[in-house]
Amino acid sequence: MFNKGQNDVKPFETKVWLSSPTMHGEELQYMTEAFETNWMSTVGANINEAEKGICQKVGCKYAVALSAGTAALHMAMKLAGEDLYGATKLGKGALNEHRVFCSDMTFDATVNPVVYEGGIPVFIDTEYDTWNMDPIALEKAFEIYPEVKVVVIAHLYGTPGKIEELQAVCDRYGAVIIEDAAESLGATYKGVQTGNFGQYNCISFNGNKIITGSAGGMFLTDNEKDANKVRKWSTQSRENASWYQHEELGYNYRMSNVVAGVVRGQIPYLEEHVAQKKVIYERYQEGLKDLPIVMNPYDEEQSEPNFWLSCMMIQRDAMCRQVRGERDSLYISESGKSCPTEILDAIESINAEGRPIWKPMHMQPIYRMNGFVTKDGNGRARTNAYIVGDAVDVGMDIFQRGVCLPSDNKMTAEQQDVIIQVVRKCFE
Ligand SMILES: *Cc1c(COP(=O)(O)O)cnc(C)c1O
């Protein structure tokens, strides 16, 4: 398959992952404690301590431990909907056919909860400086849909977006922010941790995140009433009666005390993981610096990412031909040039895991009929098979030219050097 000599490189004996869980020992101790004290449910010391620990790290007043980041986002959508549009009617979501502006280049868990609550996602294009929601496109979107009241903002790959600019646009239109900090726990913007900038904030402890509970997430807020509502909703909305009494729709979203033991054990290692990820990012930056690529960029003056994933984007004139359909991809190898598909093949050939850039939501078949706004105020882009070079928006462009590199914090410097060498060969 390769004609650039990758086959000369010996594959790693154990796979180098994109980003896998890194355990330290205390996790098992806290899980065992849950077992031995029989708090094997959704109540217990691990949950309380994990919530407290996250409040301390992030600097927020309340954290509610849930079964997933997606559950936290769902609860955030429901709160926002009820605050802005009134109580939920049974059978209708709280966002009841209202439009909600959403980051476009993100994982679909940012957006699906909008739909769970009956809202209609409208996607906002991405900027090149941090690969997050473009404040100019957001402004255009409000010009087109001034009635919108909720904006869901993710920080892709752990890099804070242009928070101040986005906040200013939202303030001007009286909209609230739901912050999806699932990928960015530990990242700061102007010295403040992400997870503090929205009216409603969410983090995730999924297995691939910067710290993990094997699963889990949290809803973060400074508003006690909101925290209490999420606590109640996530435990089946039980009223204070001796029997099961219900006045509101309930959910089974609370975190298990066993999972919370893993989270509790991981929290002290957040800074260590961030530091390791930063070293990985900088090693790639150095090792790839004379190639026609850029690393996933960040605003060095305002923000300190958590460097969750290291990514690169190939310059336009250094792209070989690559065609992507809905499920597969073809390319024609060319000397001096490369493309994400070739690089991913090369990385795979040495038993390491890379990944394409998250495919933008406006290009996803499930959301193809939804609104999408670019900084030029354009509506929609083509979503069927396309050829590199004809990208019509920033998200599609970064998707076509970008790659997520193996970013596991257990990867050794020697392994990373081999990966760098193999990526370099793609441009020979
Ligand atoms: C992982 C992730 C989520 C979802 O978190 P889960 O805990 O997996 O439910 C949401 N948004 C983004 C941007 C994510 O990367």
The ligand as an ORCA input file, in Angstrom:
! r2SCAN-3c Opt
* xyz 0 1
  C     -16.775     13.227     25.116
  C     -17.558     14.400     24.758
  C     -18.873     14.572     25.206
  C     -19.654     13.496     25.877
  O     -19.203     13.027     27.033
  P     -19.593     11.516     27.477
  O     -19.107     11.481     28.877
  O     -18.869     10.600     26.572
  O     -21.064     11.390     27.394
  C     -19.518     15.741     24.908
  N     -18.938     16.688     24.184
  C     -17.691     16.566     23.710
  C     -17.100     17.685     22.944
  C     -16.970     15.414     23.960
  O     -15.744     15.269     23.441
*
